[in-house]
Amino acid sequence: MLKANTLIYFSELFQKNNSFKDVQTIAKTLLNDSFYLHKSMLGTLENLEENRYDLILANPPYYQSKEMSEMAKATDIYKYGGSGVEALFLEWIMRSVKTRWCSQYCFTRWYFF
């Protein structure tokens, strides 16, 4: 949803700033800094930088992909042993946020209430 809303916003920017130079500037400064090309099916799960983010707002995907789960576990990054793609994303979130208490507390409060 966030990517879709961002693209809608960007399309409005392109409509209002439609000279070649404006489009180049917007593409370079906004699009290239906002979207990343991942070369494997793991996408975000491919890399984990612990304690990198102050806050993570996310809606982890909830679906089963045996191939994706096995591929992620083969990286030796994921150690909590959750099954399913959503468990991998939750581990990624909890380990990527700087303050573990906040990620665990916020997740627990949301999940159980």
C-alpha positions in Angstrom: 0.0 0.0 0.0 2.8 2.4 0.9 4.5 1.8 -2.5 1.2 2.4 -4.3 0.6 5.6 -2.5 4.1 6.8 -3.1 3.8 6.1 -6.8 0.6 8.0 -6.9 2.3 11.0 -5.2 5.2 10.7 -7.6 2.9 10.7 -10.6 1.4 14.0 -9.4 4.9 15.4 -9.1 5.7 14.3 -12.6 2.5 16.0 -13.9 3.3 19.3 -12.2 7.0 19.2 -13.0 7.1 17.7 -16.5 10.2 19.3 -18.1 12.9 16.8 -19.0 15.2 18.3 -16.3 12.5 18.2 -13.6 11.8 14.6 -14.4 15.5 13.7 -14.3 15.9 15.4 -10.9 12.8 13.8 -9.4 13.8 10.3 -10.7 17.3 10.7 -9.4 16.5 12.2 -6.0 13.2 10.5 -5.1 12.8 7.3 -7.1 16.4 6.0 -6.9 16.6 6.7 -3.2 13.2 5.2 -2.4 13.1 1.9 -4.4 15.7 -0.8 -4.5 16.2 -3.6 -7.0 16.8 -6.9 -5.2 18.3 -9.7 -7.3 16.8 -12.6 -5.4 13.4 -13.6 -4.3 14.2 -12.7 -0.7 14.1 -9.0 -1.3 14.4 -7.2 2.0 15.1 -10.5 3.8 18.3 -10.8 1.8 20.3 -8.4 4.1 19.9 -7.7 7.8 21.7 -4.8 9.5 21.1 -5.1 13.2 20.2 -1.9 15.1 20.0 0.2 12.0 16.6 1.8 12.2 15.0 4.0 14.9 11.5 3.0 13.9 10.0 0.5 11.5 6.4 0.7 10.3 5.6 -2.4 8.5 2.9 -4.7 7.3 4.7 -8.0 6.9 3.3 -10.3 4.3 1.3 -13.2 5.6 1.7 -16.1 3.2 3.5 -19.4 3.0 6.4 -19.9 0.7 8.5 -23.0 1.5 11.1 -22.0 -1.1 11.5 -18.5 0.3 11.6 -19.7 3.9 14.3 -22.3 3.1 16.3 -19.8 1.1 16.2 -17.3 3.9 17.2 -19.9 6.5 20.1 -21.0 4.3 21.6 -17.5 4.7 22.2 -18.3 8.4 20.9 -14.8 9.2 17.6 -16.0 10.8 18.0 -17.8 14.0 14.7 -17.6 15.9 13.3 -20.6 14.0 9.9 -19.2 13.0 8.1 -20.8 10.1 6.6 -18.9 7.3 7.5 -15.7 5.6 5.8 -13.5 8.2 8.0 -15.0 11.0 11.1 -14.1 8.9 9.9 -10.5 8.5 9.1 -10.2 12.2 12.6 -11.4 13.1 14.1 -8.9 10.5 12.1 -6.1 12.1 13.0 -7.0 15.7 16.7 -7.3 15.0 16.8 -4.2 12.6 15.3 -1.7 15.0 17.8 0.0 17.4 15.8 -0.4 20.5 14.8 -4.0 21.1 12.4 -3.2 23.9 10.4 -1.0 21.6 10.1 -3.6 18.8 9.2 -6.4 21.2 6.8 -4.2 23.3 5.1 -2.6 20.2 4.7 -6.0 18.5 3.4 -7.7 21.7 0.9 -4.9 22.4 -0.3 -5.0 18.8 -0.4 -8.8 18.5 -2.1 -9.6 21.7 -4.6 -6.8 22.0 
